[in-house]
Amino acid sequence: MRVEDFIDINAELHPTKRALVCGSDSLSYKELYDCVNSLSNEYKKFYAPLEIVSVRAFSNIDFVVKYFALHKAGCVVAPLDKDLPNEEEF
């Protein structure tokens, strides 16, 4: 079973229960399910299965949603330090 399967299950069993909390932001399991699936469907248009996608690892809900959505789309997610300089800064 993948982590995303647990999101799907909990969205059905506990749709209003909080799944993520970051500061004053939060998502219920249903909201997380909807966000992940919507974004995953978009990612499937741009990325091939098993494509490695690097993502800056910010400490926020958007990062978590993006991570799960990419994983659900079949990508391999490579989290990068949020403070890593851009290529043009080298």
C-alpha positions in Angstrom: 0.0 0.0 0.0 1.2 3.5 -0.8 0.8 6.5 1.5 -1.6 8.0 -1.0 -3.9 5.0 -0.5 -4.2 5.9 3.2 -5.2 9.5 2.2 -7.9 8.0 -0.1 -9.2 5.7 2.7 -9.2 8.4 5.3 -10.9 10.8 3.0 -13.8 8.4 2.8 -13.8 7.3 6.5 -13.0 10.6 8.1 -13.6 13.4 5.5 -13.7 16.3 8.0 -10.9 15.1 10.3 -7.7 17.3 10.0 -5.0 15.6 8.0 -2.4 18.4 7.9 -1.7 21.4 10.1 1.0 23.9 9.4 0.8 27.1 11.4 -2.7 28.5 10.9 -3.3 26.5 7.7 -4.9 23.1 7.8 -6.5 20.6 5.4 -9.1 17.9 6.2 -8.6 14.4 4.7 -11.2 15.2 2.0 -9.5 18.5 1.2 -6.1 16.8 1.0 -7.6 14.1 -1.2 -9.1 16.6 -3.6 -5.9 18.7 -3.8 -3.6 15.7 -4.3 -5.8 14.1 -7.0 -6.4 17.4 -8.9 -2.7 18.2 -9.0 -1.8 14.6 -9.7 -4.0 14.7 -12.8 -2.2 17.8 -14.0 1.2 16.4 -13.4 0.4 13.3 -15.4 0.1 15.6 -18.5 3.7 16.8 -18.0 5.7 14.1 -16.4 6.4 10.5 -17.5 6.1 7.6 -15.0 9.3 7.2 -12.9 10.5 10.6 -14.0 12.6 12.3 -11.3 11.2 15.6 -10.2 13.0 17.9 -7.8 11.0 20.0 -5.5 12.1 22.6 -2.9 11.2 21.3 0.5 9.4 24.2 2.2 7.7 23.6 5.5 4.2 24.2 4.3 1.1 22.4 3.1 1.7 23.2 -0.5 4.9 21.1 -0.4 3.2 18.2 1.1 0.4 18.3 -1.4 2.9 18.6 -4.3 4.9 15.7 -2.9 2.0 13.4 -2.7 0.6 14.5 -6.0 3.8 13.8 -7.8 4.2 10.5 -6.2 0.6 9.6 -7.1 1.3 10.6 -10.7 4.0 8.0 -10.7 7.0 10.3 -10.4 10.0 9.9 -8.2 10.2 13.0 -5.9 13.6 14.4 -5.0 13.2 17.0 -2.2 15.7 19.7 -2.3 16.8 21.9 0.6 14.7 25.1 0.5 17.8 27.2 0.8 19.7 25.6 -2.0 20.9 28.4 -4.4 19.5 28.5 -8.0 21.8 27.4 -10.8 22.3 31.0 -11.9 23.6 31.9 -8.4 26.7 29.5 -8.8 
